[in-house]
Amino acid sequence: MTAALLRRHATLLVMPLLVAAFLAVTVAIHPDFGAFDVQSLALGALPLALAAAAQTVVVISGGIDLSVGSLMAVANVLAASTMQHAGFGGALLIAALILLGGALAGAVNGAVLVFSRVPDVVVTLAAGFIWGGIALLILEQPGGGAPQGFLDLAGGTLGGAWLPNALVLLVVVVAAVWLPVRHSRLGLTLYAIGSDRTAAFRSGVGVDRTRLIAYVVGGVFSALGGLALTMTTGIGSPLSGTYYTLSGLAAVVVGGVSLTGGRGGMAGPMFAAYILTLIPTDLIFLNIDPNYGQVIQGTLIVLVVMGGGLATLLRTRA
Amino acid sequence: MTRLAGFLRDRSILVLALLLAALVGVIAVIRPGTVTPDWLANTLLFAAPLGLLAGGETLLLLTGGIDLSIAAVATGAAYLLSSNTAAIGTPAALLLGLALGALIGLLNGVGVAVFRVQPLVMTLGTGLMTEGAMVVYSQKIIGEEQRIPAAIVTLGSGKLAGVVPVDLFLWLPVAALLLLGLRRTGLGRLLYAVGDNQAACRLAGIRVWRVLLAAYLACGLLAALAGIVLVGITNAADLSLANVYLLPAIAAAIIGGTSIFGGRGGYGGTIVGALFLTVLDSLLTLLDAPEPIKQILYGSIILLLAATYTRLTD
């Protein structure tokens, strides 16, 4: 009973320990690691964590979204170009509209792939081109801005110096979007179509409808990621998103979500986003070329998935 | 209608070839005098690296796999070639570039074939590793002489007798090898079989892992080769050389009728697909389309072709 429970929630147990271990290493090699560093860690991880959240929803439903980064870029430039002269209230209104737009964009992605029956990879690959072009149309050069109050939603700290706004914001928005989905009928159907589409269909799940909704939720998270980019960088940049498609996917994999769908949760990828952000920071502290960060990130993905593959292999042999 | 659909389904390459011809026709009409033997030579010249990259991708799509590391491998091979030619000579530098392709290809193959990792993640990881390693390497050798061997420049941008692109002499044999290999050899048939039904292949006593390993190795080598041709075209190796080719390479195979689920397609369609994308790109450039519009049109057309093709074959 306990063993089964442990196995089911293995990532929930392992991931926080892993983050703690990484933090311990960081403090060990850089004793000055303080509140300010925690704050910049949370800021750096915010867009990546939201990109990972967008990918997680889609991957759990058995799909994959290679347009996350481009969609983030669209939200980022839209926000930066419209908020520049707005007040705080106006900026919040614009942010709400952009979230709506994100949901709509996700719905377009989902509708196209449901109705055309073209595989997710191909549709979202092409959609990535299209959204990337649209981002460039909105803002050709990096620029724009947002009111200070809006930037402070992510910057700064809440209460004591050790609780960065960026962390609070992440927990609040992810919980606000994901928990209602996860604990409703919809959440169950998301996992169902991810693990076995045919079985889900025969049990009366509207497979097409659920796939579409997965992309809508993913679109909302992508838009949130774009807004986070605006908050953390202060400007809009049409090419800002490119990094996040693949890195978000990396966080999903490291966070223990199965790419075949139906397995994994939201917490794992969130912790993984922090780990992936900590690696380059540690390298800087160690005076190692931070470019090794990408090598390590790649190696980490390869090791994690190979380890997973080996475990499956051994289990089926036994 | 169903008969027409059936006719088109069996001749999807023909349909795409007609579209390609139409595209060339459009260019000839809106800019008379553009379509000359010289233009044709240039189109083939630029299509060759894409054709090589898409060739590797086709092999993997047939097995139900995919390779996201090809752009990093191609860039890496080109970079290794240009930064080592001065020190160790052209042949050794060429081998070094190809060795990178073989290494990453093998690594991908071991991950996918032996450890049964999803190809998308495995190659994403190795791609990131390769790209990062190249950035680190470029910092280490900063200030050293970059030299592209004259032979490689000729290979990438030379034209025999002023009309026949030299890189065709590399692409054509490779294409013949892939076309014949897929159709006539045991390994070729096995690629289709593995992509169609891996479990059945295992039960039939096929060593699936060997087939997959061979396919990933071939894809890595083709990517390195494409990078070497590409650096001959641009005559300068930078660290984002082949990045723009990753998605077109996959797109060329898919609009050429190779199914992403494996087991269906071939290199013939991919060649037409690579030519189609190259001509499309040159049309958009001719029209002076700004970059964003180009991207949007490019994506829409890929989507439209993929959707049409899926409708026809389902």
Interface residues (C-beta under 8 A of the other chain):
Chain A: I64 V112 S116 R117 V118 P119 V121 V122 V123 L125 A126 A127 G128 F129 I130 G132 G133 I134 A135 L136 L137 E140 L246 L249 A250 V253 L259 T260 D289 N291 Y292 G293 Q294 V295 I296 Q297 G298 T299 L300 I301 V302 V305 M306 G308 G309 L310 T312 L313
Chain B: I66 L68 L107 G111 F115 R116 V117 Q118 L120 V121 M122 L124 G125 T126 G127 L128 M129 T130 E131 G132 A133 V135 V136 Q139 L247 I250 A251 I254 I260 F261 E291 P292 I293 K294 Q295 I296 Y298 G299 S300 I302 L303 A306 A307 T310 R311 D314
